[in-house]
Amino acid sequence: MVGRMTSQLSTHSRARLRVVTSDGRESEAGAHGLAESLARADELLEQVCERLADQWRARSPEAADLLPADFPQLLHGWLLPATGKRLRPVMCHWGWAAARGAARRQHDDVIAMCAALELVHLFALVHDDVMDRSDSRRGRATTHVEAARAHVEAGGLGDPTLFGDSIAILYGDLALNEAWDLAAGCAPSLRRAWSDMLRELVQGQLLDITGAAARRRDLERARRVARLKSGAYTVQRPLHIGALAAGAEPDVLEALDVFGRHLGEAFALRDDVLGVWGDPDRTGKPVGDDLLSGKPTVLLAEAREVLPRDVAERHLGEHGVVTAETVPLLQRLMLEAGVLDRTERRIAHEVELASEALDGANLDPGAVAELRRLAHTIAWRDS
């Protein structure tokens, strides 16, 4: 599935998308196709990196010590050429297209938001890796691990772990600042939605960390955390921002918000599944990390309900501990207890609800078709 998704999205990024409605008219989605949106967002990110590099050199002709590359180069290396699924800018574009966006000035705001979403995603990943103590991301060492390694290799003074964490935090802060710089020039309604998205992201991450420490396993709390820290900022908010840029009416915003909420939940659930049973070669992350860290995921909440009481208490209870040695056992027990099956049914139900939300709304038909296709691709991805 993910191979098809990557192929489809990369095809969109190479050629302008043209959507034709049943009566032969070119859809509004084709007026500013996904290819154009992504290409223009990349151009804007290139400008951001170039401007940042110039400012960096002007303030100090010498690069930062110990690091293999200074921040402007690191930022450019991560963002360009664009890789990954790019779901957030893709969703922002289709929110615009679904709401029949047409004005060039409005589309400029969409482009700025698409680029800003890529930057804020980088910020979130880098900081999340520090908080989770993750060693790898997309098949390579995480930022804090790479920086700590550079410290050791150079014989640096002080604690290499603290050095690595400090570098990663600063790097993420810079990405967030550049994202805010892009968002600042957009319409007030978009800036308000942007602020709400970041507040949700921070609150979700806070609940995730504190819930893990408190060994929270209640289902509703787990679903709330997933919506706030993953689904909202990946699907629902980018869609909403794109539609706002198009000047969408309240009924259009409501339909896309409901679609985004349900698809965002499906996205977060698939993340949970991949965190427990995914293929590290596909996900780029070690499997079982969520179990080891005790994250308050929907999967663990489900497992607490269906596993035998003694097993649940031993591994997931108030004093339960999961170790690297017990991860395979817990994976097998959860599978045998039907946790995966229950989650797959929940994902399918959320996708169905998302699709139903688009019925009858005054949305661009070509964009609706694309949103439905993306819903299935996102929900059943393998990375």
N, C-alpha and C positions, 0 to 999 in steps of 0.2 A: 504493500500500500504506500509506504513512504517513498519508495522509488518512483511510483507514478506521480505522487504529489510534488516531489522535487522537480521531476521532469516537466510537469504541467506549469509550475510556477516559473521555472527558468524559461520555458517557452514564452510565457507572457512577458517576461522581462526582455526578450529579444525582438518580439514583433508586436506591433500595435494590435490590440484586440478589437475586433469588429463584431458587434452583436446585432442581429437583424430580427425584428419582431415578426409575428405571424402575418401582419398585413404588408410586409416588405419594407417597412421603414427601418432605418438604422437606429438602434436603440441609443438613448442618451448615455448609456454605459460606454458606447463607442466614441462619444464626443471627446472624452478625455480618458482613453483606455488605460488599463492597468499598466501596460508597458510604458506609456508616457509618464504616469505617476511615479513608478519606480525609478525610471531613468532620470527624471528631474530631481527626485529625492537623492539619488546617488550624486548628481552634480552638486547639489547643495551641500551634502556631506563632504565632498571633495573640497569645496570652498571653505567650509568650516575648518577642516584639517590644515589647509594651506594658510589661512589667516592665523590660526593658532600657532603654527610653526614659525611664522614671521614674528609674531608677538613674543614667542618663547626666546628666539634668537636675539631679539632687540633688548630683552631684559637681561639675558645672560648668554654670551657667546659660547660658553662651555656647557656641555650636556651634563645631566645629573650623574653623579659618581655611581660606580658599581653596576648600574643597570645596562643590559645589552642595547637598549634603545630608550630614548626619552619619551615622555608622554605623547607628544604630537604624533610621533612615528608609531607608537603602540596603538593609539586611537585609529590611525589610518589603516594599520595592518589588520585590525579587528573588523573594521566597518567596510573596507573596500579592498578588492572587489567583493561585492555583496555575496554572502553565502547563507545557508540555512533556509528555513521556510518563510521567514519575513512575514509572519502572520499579522503582526500589528499594523504595519503600513498597508498590507493587503486588505485588512478589514476596514481600515480608515478609507481607503479608496472606494470599496464597495458600499460603504455607508453613504458616501458622496453620490455614487452612481445610482444607488437604489432610490435616493431622494431626488433624482433627476437634476443634479447639479449642472449648471451651464456657464455661469459667469466666470470669466477668467480670473478676476480678483479673488473670488471665492476659491477657485482651484489653486491659486497661489498659497492660500492658507492651508489647503489640504496637503500640498507638497511640503510645506514647512512642518506640519504636524507629522507627516510620514517620516521625515528625517529625524524629528525630535523623538518619535517613538522608538526608532532604532537606537538612539543614544540613551534613552532612559532604560531600555532593555539591557544595554551593556552595563549601565550603572547597577541595575538590580542583580544581574548575574554575578558581577564581581563581588559585590557586598554579600550576596547570598552564599557564595563559595567560602568567604571568610567565616561567616556565621555557622555554616554547616561543616567547616573543616574539610571541604571537598578537595581531593587531590587532582582531579582531572575534570575537564570540560571540553566537549567536542573532540575527545580523543587526544587532548594535549594537556600539559600541566596547567593548573589554574594560575591566575596572576600572582597570588600571594605565595604559592609554592615556587614559581619561577624566580620571584624576587628573593625569596629566602635562599634558594640554591645559588643565585648570583652572589649573595652576601658571603656564603660559605666559601665558594670558589675564590673569591677575592680576599679572603681572610679578613673580612670586615670586623669592626669593633662592635661589641654588644651582642644582643640576642638575635639570631637570624630569623626566628619565628616572628618576633615582634617587628623586625624590619620588614619582613614580607607582608604582614598584616597592614602595617602603616602605609606601605607603597600601594597596596590594593585599595585601601580606603580612599587615599588621595586620588587615585586613578578613577575610581567610581564617582567621587565627588566632582571631578573635572567633567566627566561625561554628563552628569546631571546638570551641571552649570551650563554646558553648551546646549543641552536640550531646552533648558529654560530660556536661554537667549533666543532660540528659534521661536519658541512658543510666545514670547513676549510681544512679537510683532503681529500676532494674529488677532482676530476679532475678540471682543470681551467675552462673548458667550463661549468661545472655544477655550479661552484662558481659564474660565471658571470650571469648565468640564475637565480640563487638564489638571487643575489643582485638586479637584475631587478625586480624580483617578490616582494621583500620588498619595493623597491622604488614605485612600482605601488600601493601596499597596503597603504603606507603612503599617497601618493598623493590622492588616492581615498577617504581615511578617511578625509583628509583635505578638499577636495571638498564637501564631505558630510556635514561636520560641518559648513563650510562657506555658503554653499548653503541653509542649513536650516535657518541660521541667516538672510540671504538675501531674504528668502521666494522665492527661485528659483523654478519654476514650468515648465520650458521648457523641452520637451521630450528628445531631443538629449543629453542635459546635464545630465539628470537623467539616461539615458542609459549608458553614459560614466562613471558616478560614480559607477553604479552597476557592470560594467565590471571590473573596476580597483580594487574596494575594496572587491568584492565578487567572481565574476566568474573567474577572472584570477588566483587568488591564490588558489582557491578551485579546479578548473578543468584544465584550460589551462596550467598554468605553471608547476604543478606537472606532467602532461602528457609529456610536453616538456622535463623536466628534466630527466624523466625515459628514454625517447627515446634518448636523448643526451648520457646518460650513456651507451646505447647499440651501440653507434657509428652510429646512423641513418643517412642515406643519406638525402640530402635536400628535395627531393620529399616526403619522409616519414615524415619528420619534418613538412612540409607544410600541408600535409593531417591531421596530428594529431593536428596541431595548429588551423586549420579551424574547425575541429570537436570540439576542446576544447573551441574555442571562442563562438560557437553557443550553445553548451551545458552549458557553463558557464553563458551565458545570460539567458537560461531557468532556471538554478539554482537560479540566482538572482531574476528573476521574481517570482518564487515560494516562495522565501523568503519574497518578498513584499506581496504576497497574504496571506501567513501565518501570517504576521505581522498585517494584518487588520482583517482577518476573521478566523484565526487559532483557534484551540482548545488549551487553555493553558495547559490542562492536557497532551496533546501530544507534544506541542512545548516546554514546560518547561518555558515559558515566558508569561508575561501578554499580552493580546491582545490589540491592539489599541495604543501601545507606539509610533509607527511610526507616527500616526496621531497627537498625542499630541505634539511630538517634532518637527513636521513640516519637517521631513526628505524629501529631494528632490527625492522621489522615482518615478519610472515609473508610478505607480498607481496614485499618486497624480497629476502627469503631465497629465495623461489620464483623470482624474476626472475634472481637470480645463478646459479641452477641451469640455467635454460632458455634464457637469452639467449646469442647467440654469444659466445665467449670474449673477443674483442677489444672488443665492445660492453660486456659486463659489467665488464671491467677498467677501461674508460674512464670509466664512470659509477658503478659500484658497487664497484670494487676498492679495494685498500689506499690508493691515491692518487687515487681517483676523486672527482670533484666534480660535483654537480648544481647548475645555476644556474636562474634564472627563465626564461632563454632555452631551456634544454635540457629543461625539464619537459614541454612538449608532445611532444617527440620521444620521451622515455622512456615517457610514457604510451602513445604509439602502438606503440612497440616491444614493450612488455609485453603489450599487447592482442594484437598479432599473434603473439607467442610463446605465447599460450594461458594466460598467468598468471591472467587473470580467469576463464577457464573452469575451470581447476584449483581456484581458490578457491571458485567457486560449487559445484563438486562436493563440496569439503570441507565447506562450510556445510551442504549438504543431508545429508551423511553424519552430521554432528554432531547435526542436528535429529532424524534417524532414531534415533540412539543415545539421545538424550535421551528421546524418546517411549517407546522400549523399556524404559527404566529404570523407568517407571511401571507396567508390566505386572505384575500379580500382587501388588503391594504393598497393604498394608491402608490405603489412602488413600480419602478422600472422593471418590466418583465425579464429583460436580459440579465439584469443584476440579480433578480430573484432566483433565476435559474442557476447563476454562478454561486450564489450564497448557499443554495441547497447542495450543490455539488461539493463545495468546500466543507460543508457541515459533515458530510460522510467521510471525506478525506481526513479531516481533522480528528474526528471521533475514533477512527480505526487506523490511525497511524502507528508505526512501530519505532518512532524515535522522537 
